[in-house]
Amino acid sequence: MVKIIQNNCNSFPKFGKDAPWLWRPNFQDINSDLLAVCLLEDELNKRYTMLKSVKVLNIDNYNSIAAEPIPHIAVVFKNSNDLIGDKELKSLFESTCQRIVAMGKAVGIYLVFGLI
């Protein structure tokens, strides 16, 4: 199963905010983008703790033995060039995204960027 969030809610208008495949409601500005990335980093840390507790290296191994599988999460930043405003916020956003990209695959977290 894959859960998705993205930064442009106009792409999913007919499904609404409570679609079962949405991990979190869509986000639409730099503040909610940063919040989403921070929540995702928390989720990344939580998942690594879960994997470590059962001594497995990735989400697929965890899901094969877990009573409740963990869904994969794909975060789509459709208009990521809109995030280039404030230098301090941009730096925080970029460093957090770099960490998630580097460590996310093992725990089923993926970032997709468009229009950078």
Rosetta constraint file for C-alpha pairs under 8 A:
AtomPair CA 1 CA 71 HARMONIC 5.02 0.50
AtomPair CA 1 CA 72 HARMONIC 6.16 0.50
AtomPair CA 2 CA 21 HARMONIC 6.71 0.50
AtomPair CA 2 CA 71 HARMONIC 5.40 0.50
AtomPair CA 2 CA 72 HARMONIC 4.55 0.50
AtomPair CA 2 CA 73 HARMONIC 5.45 0.50
AtomPair CA 2 CA 74 HARMONIC 6.93 0.50
AtomPair CA 3 CA 21 HARMONIC 4.73 0.50
AtomPair CA 3 CA 22 HARMONIC 5.17 0.50
AtomPair CA 3 CA 23 HARMONIC 4.96 0.50
AtomPair CA 3 CA 71 HARMONIC 6.48 0.50
AtomPair CA 3 CA 72 HARMONIC 6.09 0.50
AtomPair CA 3 CA 73 HARMONIC 4.67 0.50
AtomPair CA 3 CA 74 HARMONIC 6.29 0.50
AtomPair CA 4 CA 21 HARMONIC 6.19 0.50
AtomPair CA 4 CA 22 HARMONIC 4.87 0.50
AtomPair CA 4 CA 23 HARMONIC 5.47 0.50
AtomPair CA 4 CA 24 HARMONIC 7.59 0.50
AtomPair CA 4 CA 73 HARMONIC 5.66 0.50
AtomPair CA 4 CA 74 HARMONIC 4.92 0.50
AtomPair CA 4 CA 75 HARMONIC 5.61 0.50
AtomPair CA 4 CA 76 HARMONIC 7.42 0.50
AtomPair CA 5 CA 22 HARMONIC 5.84 0.50
AtomPair CA 5 CA 23 HARMONIC 5.96 0.50
AtomPair CA 5 CA 24 HARMONIC 5.92 0.50
AtomPair CA 5 CA 25 HARMONIC 6.66 0.50
AtomPair CA 5 CA 26 HARMONIC 5.57 0.50
AtomPair CA 5 CA 27 HARMONIC 7.76 0.50
AtomPair CA 5 CA 73 HARMONIC 7.95 0.50
AtomPair CA 5 CA 74 HARMONIC 6.73 0.50
AtomPair CA 5 CA 75 HARMONIC 4.92 0.50
AtomPair CA 5 CA 76 HARMONIC 6.24 0.50
AtomPair CA 6 CA 26 HARMONIC 5.39 0.50
AtomPair CA 6 CA 27 HARMONIC 6.47 0.50
AtomPair CA 6 CA 75 HARMONIC 5.51 0.50
AtomPair CA 6 CA 76 HARMONIC 4.37 0.50
AtomPair CA 6 CA 77 HARMONIC 5.53 0.50
AtomPair CA 6 CA 78 HARMONIC 6.97 0.50
AtomPair CA 7 CA 26 HARMONIC 5.71 0.50
AtomPair CA 7 CA 27 HARMONIC 4.69 0.50
AtomPair CA 7 CA 28 HARMONIC 5.14 0.50
AtomPair CA 7 CA 29 HARMONIC 7.60 0.50
AtomPair CA 7 CA 33 HARMONIC 6.99 0.50
AtomPair CA 7 CA 76 HARMONIC 6.67 0.50
AtomPair CA 7 CA 77 HARMONIC 5.32 0.50
AtomPair CA 7 CA 78 HARMONIC 6.18 0.50
AtomPair CA 7 CA 79 HARMONIC 7.11 0.50
AtomPair CA 8 CA 26 HARMONIC 6.63 0.50
AtomPair CA 8 CA 27 HARMONIC 6.69 0.50
AtomPair CA 8 CA 28 HARMONIC 5.95 0.50
AtomPair CA 8 CA 77 HARMONIC 7.74 0.50
AtomPair CA 8 CA 78 HARMONIC 6.58 0.50
AtomPair CA 8 CA 79 HARMONIC 7.57 0.50
AtomPair CA 9 CA 13 HARMONIC 6.55 0.50
AtomPair CA 9 CA 26 HARMONIC 5.63 0.50
AtomPair CA 9 CA 27 HARMONIC 7.25 0.50
AtomPair CA 9 CA 28 HARMONIC 7.37 0.50
AtomPair CA 12 CA 16 HARMONIC 6.92 0.50
AtomPair CA 15 CA 19 HARMONIC 5.71 0.50
AtomPair CA 17 CA 22 HARMONIC 7.63 0.50
AtomPair CA 17 CA 25 HARMONIC 5.62 0.50
AtomPair CA 17 CA 26 HARMONIC 7.39 0.50
AtomPair CA 18 CA 22 HARMONIC 7.07 0.50
AtomPair CA 18 CA 25 HARMONIC 7.60 0.50
AtomPair CA 23 CA 73 HARMONIC 7.20 0.50
AtomPair CA 27 CA 32 HARMONIC 5.33 0.50
AtomPair CA 27 CA 33 HARMONIC 5.94 0.50
AtomPair CA 27 CA 36 HARMONIC 7.45 0.50
AtomPair CA 28 CA 32 HARMONIC 6.39 0.50
AtomPair CA 28 CA 33 HARMONIC 6.92 0.50
AtomPair CA 29 CA 33 HARMONIC 5.98 0.50
AtomPair CA 30 CA 34 HARMONIC 6.08 0.50
AtomPair CA 30 CA 82 HARMONIC 7.77 0.50
AtomPair CA 30 CA 83 HARMONIC 5.90 0.50
AtomPair CA 31 CA 35 HARMONIC 6.20 0.50
AtomPair CA 32 CA 36 HARMONIC 6.02 0.50
AtomPair CA 33 CA 37 HARMONIC 6.28 0.50
AtomPair CA 34 CA 38 HARMONIC 6.10 0.50
AtomPair CA 34 CA 89 HARMONIC 7.91 0.50
AtomPair CA 34 CA 93 HARMONIC 6.11 0.50
AtomPair CA 35 CA 39 HARMONIC 6.08 0.50
AtomPair CA 36 CA 40 HARMONIC 6.05 0.50
AtomPair CA 37 CA 41 HARMONIC 6.13 0.50
AtomPair CA 37 CA 93 HARMONIC 7.29 0.50
AtomPair CA 37 CA 96 HARMONIC 6.92 0.50
AtomPair CA 37 CA 97 HARMONIC 7.00 0.50
AtomPair CA 38 CA 42 HARMONIC 6.30 0.50
AtomPair CA 38 CA 96 HARMONIC 7.36 0.50
AtomPair CA 39 CA 43 HARMONIC 6.20 0.50
AtomPair CA 40 CA 44 HARMONIC 6.10 0.50
AtomPair CA 40 CA 100 HARMONIC 7.85 0.50
AtomPair CA 41 CA 45 HARMONIC 6.33 0.50
AtomPair CA 41 CA 96 HARMONIC 7.20 0.50
AtomPair CA 41 CA 100 HARMONIC 6.47 0.50
AtomPair CA 42 CA 46 HARMONIC 6.19 0.50
AtomPair CA 43 CA 47 HARMONIC 6.09 0.50
AtomPair CA 44 CA 48 HARMONIC 6.30 0.50
AtomPair CA 44 CA 100 HARMONIC 7.29 0.50
AtomPair CA 44 CA 103 HARMONIC 7.91 0.50
AtomPair CA 44 CA 104 HARMONIC 6.63 0.50
AtomPair CA 44 CA 107 HARMONIC 6.87 0.50
AtomPair CA 44 CA 109 HARMONIC 7.32 0.50
AtomPair CA 45 CA 49 HARMONIC 6.33 0.50
AtomPair CA 46 CA 50 HARMONIC 6.31 0.50
AtomPair CA 47 CA 51 HARMONIC 6.19 0.50
AtomPair CA 47 CA 107 HARMONIC 6.18 0.50
AtomPair CA 48 CA 52 HARMONIC 6.06 0.50
AtomPair CA 48 CA 107 HARMONIC 6.82 0.50
AtomPair CA 49 CA 53 HARMONIC 6.14 0.50
AtomPair CA 50 CA 54 HARMONIC 6.83 0.50
AtomPair CA 51 CA 55 HARMONIC 6.00 0.50
AtomPair CA 51 CA 56 HARMONIC 5.34 0.50
AtomPair CA 51 CA 57 HARMONIC 6.47 0.50
AtomPair CA 51 CA 58 HARMONIC 6.88 0.50
AtomPair CA 51 CA 59 HARMONIC 7.36 0.50
AtomPair CA 51 CA 62 HARMONIC 6.39 0.50
AtomPair CA 52 CA 56 HARMONIC 6.27 0.50
AtomPair CA 52 CA 57 HARMONIC 7.55 0.50
AtomPair CA 54 CA 62 HARMONIC 7.60 0.50
AtomPair CA 56 CA 61 HARMONIC 6.17 0.50
AtomPair CA 56 CA 62 HARMONIC 6.22 0.50
AtomPair CA 57 CA 61 HARMONIC 6.99 0.50
AtomPair CA 57 CA 62 HARMONIC 7.87 0.50
AtomPair CA 57 CA 106 HARMONIC 7.07 0.50
AtomPair CA 58 CA 62 HARMONIC 6.38 0.50
AtomPair CA 58 CA 106 HARMONIC 4.62 0.50
AtomPair CA 58 CA 107 HARMONIC 5.68 0.50
AtomPair CA 59 CA 63 HARMONIC 5.96 0.50
AtomPair CA 59 CA 70 HARMONIC 7.26 0.50
AtomPair CA 59 CA 106 HARMONIC 6.03 0.50
AtomPair CA 59 CA 107 HARMONIC 4.87 0.50
AtomPair CA 59 CA 108 HARMONIC 6.07 0.50
AtomPair CA 60 CA 64 HARMONIC 6.24 0.50
AtomPair CA 61 CA 65 HARMONIC 6.86 0.50
AtomPair CA 62 CA 66 HARMONIC 5.86 0.50
AtomPair CA 62 CA 69 HARMONIC 7.48 0.50
AtomPair CA 63 CA 67 HARMONIC 7.89 0.50
AtomPair CA 63 CA 68 HARMONIC 7.38 0.50
AtomPair CA 63 CA 69 HARMONIC 4.66 0.50
AtomPair CA 63 CA 70 HARMONIC 6.42 0.50
AtomPair CA 64 CA 69 HARMONIC 7.75 0.50
AtomPair CA 71 CA 108 HARMONIC 7.26 0.50
AtomPair CA 72 CA 107 HARMONIC 7.67 0.50
AtomPair CA 72 CA 108 HARMONIC 4.46 0.50
AtomPair CA 72 CA 109 HARMONIC 5.89 0.50
AtomPair CA 72 CA 110 HARMONIC 7.94 0.50
AtomPair CA 73 CA 108 HARMONIC 6.10 0.50
AtomPair CA 73 CA 109 HARMONIC 4.80 0.50
AtomPair CA 73 CA 110 HARMONIC 6.17 0.50
AtomPair CA 74 CA 109 HARMONIC 5.99 0.50
AtomPair CA 74 CA 110 HARMONIC 4.71 0.50
AtomPair CA 74 CA 111 HARMONIC 5.82 0.50
AtomPair CA 74 CA 112 HARMONIC 7.17 0.50
AtomPair CA 75 CA 109 HARMONIC 7.89 0.50
AtomPair CA 75 CA 110 HARMONIC 6.21 0.50
AtomPair CA 75 CA 111 HARMONIC 4.85 0.50
AtomPair CA 75 CA 112 HARMONIC 6.02 0.50
AtomPair CA 76 CA 111 HARMONIC 6.10 0.50
AtomPair CA 76 CA 112 HARMONIC 4.70 0.50
AtomPair CA 76 CA 113 HARMONIC 6.06 0.50
AtomPair CA 76 CA 114 HARMONIC 7.89 0.50
AtomPair CA 77 CA 111 HARMONIC 7.63 0.50
AtomPair CA 77 CA 112 HARMONIC 6.04 0.50
AtomPair CA 77 CA 113 HARMONIC 4.83 0.50
AtomPair CA 77 CA 114 HARMONIC 6.14 0.50
AtomPair CA 78 CA 112 HARMONIC 7.91 0.50
AtomPair CA 78 CA 113 HARMONIC 6.06 0.50
AtomPair CA 78 CA 114 HARMONIC 4.82 0.50
AtomPair CA 78 CA 115 HARMONIC 6.81 0.50
AtomPair CA 79 CA 83 HARMONIC 7.87 0.50
AtomPair CA 79 CA 113 HARMONIC 7.67 0.50
AtomPair CA 79 CA 114 HARMONIC 6.01 0.50
AtomPair CA 79 CA 115 HARMONIC 5.77 0.50
AtomPair CA 79 CA 116 HARMONIC 7.40 0.50
AtomPair CA 80 CA 84 HARMONIC 7.76 0.50
AtomPair CA 80 CA 113 HARMONIC 6.33 0.50
AtomPair CA 80 CA 114 HARMONIC 6.18 0.50
AtomPair CA 80 CA 115 HARMONIC 6.08 0.50
AtomPair CA 80 CA 116 HARMONIC 5.51 0.50
AtomPair CA 81 CA 115 HARMONIC 5.97 0.50
AtomPair CA 81 CA 116 HARMONIC 4.90 0.50
AtomPair CA 83 CA 90 HARMONIC 6.54 0.50
AtomPair CA 84 CA 90 HARMONIC 5.92 0.50
AtomPair CA 85 CA 89 HARMONIC 7.67 0.50
AtomPair CA 85 CA 90 HARMONIC 6.85 0.50
AtomPair CA 86 CA 90 HARMONIC 5.99 0.50
AtomPair CA 87 CA 91 HARMONIC 6.02 0.50
AtomPair CA 88 CA 92 HARMONIC 6.28 0.50
AtomPair CA 89 CA 93 HARMONIC 6.01 0.50
AtomPair CA 90 CA 94 HARMONIC 5.99 0.50
AtomPair CA 91 CA 95 HARMONIC 6.08 0.50
AtomPair CA 92 CA 96 HARMONIC 6.12 0.50
AtomPair CA 93 CA 97 HARMONIC 6.10 0.50
AtomPair CA 94 CA 98 HARMONIC 6.04 0.50
AtomPair CA 95 CA 99 HARMONIC 6.37 0.50
AtomPair CA 96 CA 100 HARMONIC 6.31 0.50
AtomPair CA 97 CA 101 HARMONIC 6.01 0.50
AtomPair CA 97 CA 111 HARMONIC 7.80 0.50
AtomPair CA 98 CA 102 HARMONIC 6.07 0.50
AtomPair CA 99 CA 103 HARMONIC 6.13 0.50
AtomPair CA 99 CA 104 HARMONIC 7.86 0.50
AtomPair CA 100 CA 104 HARMONIC 5.00 0.50
AtomPair CA 100 CA 109 HARMONIC 7.47 0.50
AtomPair CA 100 CA 110 HARMONIC 7.73 0.50
AtomPair CA 100 CA 111 HARMONIC 7.80 0.50
AtomPair CA 101 CA 105 HARMONIC 7.21 0.50
AtomPair CA 101 CA 109 HARMONIC 7.96 0.50
AtomPair CA 101 CA 110 HARMONIC 6.70 0.50
AtomPair CA 101 CA 111 HARMONIC 6.60 0.50
AtomPair CA 103 CA 107 HARMONIC 7.60 0.50
AtomPair CA 104 CA 108 HARMONIC 6.01 0.50
AtomPair CA 104 CA 109 HARMONIC 4.56 0.50
AtomPair CA 104 CA 110 HARMONIC 6.09 0.50
AtomPair CA 105 CA 109 HARMONIC 5.60 0.50
AtomPair CA 105 CA 110 HARMONIC 6.36 0.50
